[in-house]
Amino acid sequence: MSSSSQVAESWISSFCGLLGHEYFAEVSEDFIEDDFNLTGLQSQVPMYKEALEMILDVEPEDDEDEEDEEEEDEDDDEVLGDEKPVGAAGSYRRAGDRRHLRMASDLSVIESSAELLYGLIHQRYITSRPGIQQMAEKYELQHFGTCPRVFCNSCKVLPVGCNDTPGQETVKLFCPSCLDVYTPPNSRFQAVDGAFFGTTFGCLFFMTFPELEIGAPRTTSVGGADALLAIQAAENKSRSSSATNSTVVPAAQPSLINGVAPSNLAPGLGPGNVYEPRIYGFRVSERARSGPRMKWLRMRPIDVNELDEARRYWEERGCGGAGLGDEDTNMLDVAGAAADANKLGVAVDRRKKAVGRRRRTNGSGNGGGSPMDTNGIGGAG
């Protein structure tokens, strides 16, 4: 009962269960066994075969040991007398000890290579359908933490990498509310390589799940801090409206912009969500050394129609893009490209004809023409 009930933990499960590896997803063995998913990794990982066998919990082949044993048996049959077998056995024991020491030294190298190989495989796995679904479940359960910024209202963050090459950057946390990246607050995550998550995963994740509610409303509205935030929000909105010549936000706002709800487009940015330093309740001047530096990073247009650049492109050219769907926009794009190509072709043809007429004129005025006379300059004299 006890032997059958106790199942040995796999290398992948034990690796993901280590302290500081909570961000990792457990890559399925089917994904690792597919050679297509491992293309190009053999040149990046030392002792690739041994590391892959360790990840998949495959017992290494003992071909060399079997050959040594066969050679030992043959030597024993050929040796005559009682003294030589003792020396031969001693030499075999010494060879076995050397082999054991060599395997012990290689084990640490194989272990580090296995961690590197698993991290590179993990970078590809989380961009696949099962991998990104597994990361979505961890995101919903808030396994990656929340944004430390106050105006993001504890928005859930996502682990990302700033570089795809191992050993360059550690893992960072991306907040979809303020579109900024942060260093993990716990020091145990600061040793995880950011290349194990890659630069593609963050953008692909929110493109795959556009229905995720990013901006959560503030649950508590009681207290002096919340009252101060409300006052700051009102002042920011009033100043933004006066700065834009009292422009009124249009009532008709689009329900979707490129497949994303406007409420999910950086809800932690814009008027009312920009921190302003204060001293005894008075705002610090923008010209001061401690003024609102890098304030443009927190800006967001009041009218979300300004973010729909594709529709604005067609409206500015009089194509009536306001009532077009995706298919109509694509057709207009193709038609516009064809029209531009036709105009370019006509212009090129006209230029060729003009150059041909000029060359004929130069040749006739020069009595056969000279190769040094171009554009009618040499024929004038």
C-alpha angles and dihedrals in degrees: 000000000000095000093049095044095050109080120188113246114243123240091246093053093047091048093051090045094059120110109271095021096091091113093062124096121219106253113218117242090232089063092050094046091057106094092206091067091054097052112143097006096103092072092050101049124062116225088015097172095050092046092051091050090052093051092049093043091239117160111240117245116259098205093130093051092050091051090050091051092050091050090050092053092049092049091050091054093050097045116093124200134027103271101060097054090056092053092043091051090050091051090049091052091050090050090050091051091051091049090050092052091048092051091048091053092047092049093073091049091049091049093053090045090051091053091049092047093048091050092053091046089048090055089059096038096058090056091056123086099258093040097050090046090054091050090049090058091051090047092053091049089052094239091150097052132235137287114275092216115107097218092054090068095223095309114186115254133211129220113245139165127235093206135032094212116089118244097028108091136008123235117286134196118239120207115205091199099062097016091232134126125229137191112250110262094225115075093218090071093051091078094059114103114241091215088072087072101031134202096277100059099072097053094039091051096059092040089054094047106034091154093070112118105235103170110063116191119244109266100200124053100169124099141054094275092055091046090052090049090051091051092049091049092052092048092048092051092049093049092046091051092049092046091055093050093261094299112183119223108245114249095224106076120171117254093218135022113196089337095309126108113243090235089065096052103102096309091181093064134071135050113350093022100075117099116231120192115236135191113205089340095308120117118245115241116257089231092058120104090243093044126125100302120185088012092151089071089070097046123118129170117254092221108060089202086080089067092058095084096165093058092044089052092060095040091055089054094049096248094131096239093167094087100033128113128214094272093048091049091052091050091050089049091054092044092049092049091050092049091050090049091051092050091049092049093051091049092050092049092051091049092050091051092049092050091049093051091048092052092049091049092050092049095049094048093051100051097251095346133248125250089232093056109087131168092003095292098117095043095061094076 
